[in-house]
Amino acid sequence: MPPTDDRGVTPAAAFIAYCALARVIDAIKVGDWLLHERSMSLAELRDLALAQQWRAGADEAIWLLEHLDGRSRSLPESEVRAMLVFAGLPAPEVNVNLAVGPGLVVQGDLLYRALRLLVEYEGAHHQEDRDQYAIDIDRYADVRRAGLEYVQVTREKARIPKRAVEEIHDRMVELGYDGPAPEFGDRWRSLFGSVAAAVGPRHTRIRAS
């Protein structure tokens, strides 16, 4: 039986089982959320998966460890970060409080510090919640005052992942980025396939090692 706590199966054990069936992008989003909510830790997940590698999803969870980040505050933030990384772009900093002047601190979803570029996810609540809308107006005024650039990724843009990544890359280039361009090959496609397919059959990995 999987390990349990006073409510049932532990979140780490449940996540391992989920990894056996989930797509990569979904597993990253769920894993980030569990870490952010402190329902599990990376150490707990790693130790359980390594100790019980016979368990369905254990190898997949081990493979996912390097792709999880508990600093993400929402599922869409995790989704956008994964899209950038699996397209071959540098991994942005996540939810950074950036001091940009006396008494002025700007918080961004995803930050490319060297480019002074923020990538912000704008969900429906940013438009429908009038209080949030007013907060956003003031926050983006602070961003501009600080001389930072930003790209806003809406829910509609995120539905076309390649286009969203290309828009962010174009802005990065405008700001001086001269690194690799995004690639939409096997690694990119693996993001939208199962974790099991990305990891590969266990007997193949054992033979290779």
HUNOR-V655109 format. One record per pair of residues at least 6 apart in sequence whose C-alpha atoms are under 7 Angstrom apart, sorted by the first residue. I is the first residue (numbers start at 1). J is the second residue. D is the distance in whole Angstrom. If there is no record, write none. Layout:
<<I & J & D> <I & J & D>>
This chain:
<<2 & 9 & 6> <2 & 13 & 6> <3 & 9 & 6> <3 & 10 & 6> <3 & 13 & 7> <4 & 10 & 5> <11 & 39 & 6> <11 & 40 & 6> <12 & 40 & 6> <12 & 44 & 7> <12 & 45 & 5> <16 & 57 & 5> <16 & 58 & 6> <16 & 61 & 6> <17 & 56 & 6> <17 & 57 & 5> <18 & 57 & 7> <19 & 27 & 6> <19 & 57 & 5> <19 & 60 & 6> <19 & 61 & 6> <19 & 195 & 7> <20 & 56 & 6> <20 & 57 & 4> <20 & 60 & 6> <20 & 195 & 7> <20 & 196 & 6> <21 & 194 & 7> <22 & 194 & 6> <22 & 195 & 6> <23 & 192 & 6> <23 & 193 & 5> <23 & 194 & 4> <23 & 195 & 5> <24 & 191 & 5> <24 & 192 & 6> <24 & 193 & 6> <24 & 194 & 6> <24 & 195 & 5> <25 & 79 & 7> <25 & 82 & 7> <25 & 191 & 5> <25 & 192 & 6> <28 & 67 & 7> <28 & 68 & 6> <28 & 78 & 7> <29 & 75 & 5> <29 & 78 & 5> <29 & 79 & 6> <31 & 68 & 6> <32 & 68 & 6> <32 & 69 & 5> <32 & 70 & 5> <32 & 72 & 6> <32 & 78 & 7> <33 & 70 & 7> <33 & 74 & 7> <33 & 75 & 7> <34 & 40 & 6> <35 & 41 & 6> <35 & 70 & 5> <36 & 70 & 4> <36 & 71 & 6> <36 & 72 & 7> <36 & 73 & 7> <46 & 62 & 6> <49 & 58 & 5> <49 & 61 & 7> <49 & 62 & 6> <52 & 58 & 7> <53 & 59 & 6> <60 & 195 & 6> <60 & 196 & 6> <60 & 199 & 6> <63 & 199 & 7> <71 & 94 & 6> <71 & 95 & 6> <72 & 78 & 6> <72 & 94 & 6> <72 & 95 & 7> <76 & 121 & 7> <77 & 109 & 7> <77 & 121 & 6> <83 & 165 & 7> <84 & 91 & 7> <84 & 165 & 6> <85 & 91 & 6> <86 & 187 & 6> <86 & 188 & 5> <86 & 191 & 7> <87 & 182 & 5> <87 & 183 & 5> <87 & 184 & 6> <87 & 188 & 5> <88 & 182 & 5> <88 & 183 & 6> <89 & 180 & 7> <89 & 181 & 7> <89 & 182 & 6> <92 & 110 & 6> <92 & 111 & 5> <92 & 112 & 5> <93 & 110 & 6> <93 & 111 & 5> <93 & 112 & 7> <94 & 109 & 6> <94 & 110 & 5> <94 & 111 & 7> <95 & 107 & 6> <95 & 108 & 5> <95 & 109 & 5> <95 & 110 & 6> <96 & 107 & 6> <96 & 108 & 6> <97 & 105 & 6> <97 & 106 & 6> <97 & 107 & 4> <97 & 108 & 7> <98 & 105 & 5> <98 & 106 & 5> <98 & 107 & 6> <99 & 105 & 4> <99 & 106 & 6> <100 & 146 & 6> <106 & 143 & 7> <108 & 118 & 6> <108 & 120 & 7> <109 & 119 & 6> <109 & 120 & 5> <110 & 118 & 6> <110 & 119 & 5> <110 & 120 & 7> <111 & 117 & 6> <111 & 118 & 5> <111 & 119 & 6> <112 & 118 & 6> <115 & 175 & 6> <115 & 176 & 7> <116 & 148 & 5> <116 & 149 & 6> <117 & 148 & 6> <117 & 149 & 5> <117 & 150 & 5> <118 & 149 & 6> <118 & 150 & 4> <118 & 151 & 6> <119 & 150 & 6> <119 & 151 & 5> <119 & 152 & 6> <120 & 151 & 6> <120 & 152 & 5> <120 & 153 & 6> <121 & 152 & 6> <121 & 153 & 5> <121 & 154 & 6> <122 & 152 & 6> <122 & 153 & 6> <122 & 154 & 5> <122 & 155 & 7> <123 & 154 & 6> <123 & 155 & 6> <126 & 132 & 6> <126 & 133 & 5> <127 & 133 & 6> <151 & 168 & 7> <153 & 164 & 7> <157 & 164 & 6> <158 & 164 & 6> <190 & 198 & 6>>
